[in-house]
């Protein structure tokens, strides 16, 4: 993975796709309504907010797949 964002667009898109298609995000997206989505998130995810979860997941993928 290149160290600049311009050179990393394909990798960034791949990381985003992996996160979008994981069980956590799909479970959240498939909850029937906003209240259910909130409850689903609270019951299934350690991070309190979706942006924190996505950031942690992205960092883990980058470290595992591109830096090690």
C-alpha positions as CSV (number, residue, x, y, z in Angstrom):
1,X,0.0,0.0,0.0
2,X,1.5,3.4,-1.0
3,X,1.9,5.8,1.9
4,X,0.0,8.7,0.2
5,X,-3.7,8.7,-0.3
6,X,-3.5,9.4,-4.1
7,X,-1.5,6.3,-4.7
8,X,-3.7,4.2,-2.4
9,X,-7.1,4.6,-3.9
10,X,-7.5,1.0,-4.9
11,X,-6.4,-0.2,-1.5
12,X,-8.7,2.2,0.3
13,X,-11.6,1.0,-1.8
14,X,-10.8,-2.6,-1.0
15,X,-10.6,-1.9,2.7
16,X,-13.9,-0.1,2.6
17,X,-15.5,-3.0,0.7
18,X,-14.3,-5.5,3.3
19,X,-15.7,-3.4,6.1
20,X,-19.0,-2.8,4.3
21,X,-19.5,-6.5,3.7
22,X,-18.6,-7.8,7.1
23,X,-21.2,-9.3,9.4
24,X,-21.3,-6.4,11.8
25,X,-22.1,-3.7,9.2
26,X,-24.5,-6.0,7.4
27,X,-26.3,-6.9,10.6
28,X,-26.7,-3.2,11.4
29,X,-27.8,-2.3,7.9
30,X,-30.4,-5.1,7.8
31,X,-32.0,-4.3,11.2
32,X,-35.6,-3.3,10.4
33,X,-35.8,0.3,11.7
34,X,-33.7,3.0,13.3
35,X,-34.6,1.9,16.9
36,X,-33.7,-1.7,16.0
37,X,-30.4,-0.5,14.4
38,X,-29.5,1.3,17.6
39,X,-30.3,-1.7,19.8
40,X,-28.5,-4.0,17.4
41,X,-25.4,-1.9,17.5
42,X,-25.4,-1.7,21.3
43,X,-25.9,-5.4,21.7
44,X,-23.2,-6.5,19.1
45,X,-20.4,-4.0,19.0
46,X,-17.8,-3.0,21.7
47,X,-17.2,0.4,20.1
48,X,-19.9,2.9,21.0
49,X,-20.2,4.6,17.6
50,X,-20.1,3.3,14.0
51,X,-17.3,5.7,13.0
52,X,-15.1,4.4,15.8
53,X,-15.8,0.8,14.8
54,X,-15.0,1.5,11.1
55,X,-11.8,3.3,12.1
56,X,-10.6,0.4,14.2
57,X,-11.6,-2.2,11.6
58,X,-9.7,-0.2,8.9
59,X,-6.6,0.1,11.0
60,X,-6.7,-3.7,11.7
61,X,-7.1,-4.5,8.0
62,X,-4.3,-2.2,7.0
63,X,-1.9,-3.5,9.7
64,X,-2.8,-7.1,8.9
65,X,-3.0,-7.0,5.1
66,X,-0.6,-4.3,4.0
67,X,2.0,-3.6,6.7
68,X,2.9,-7.0,8.0
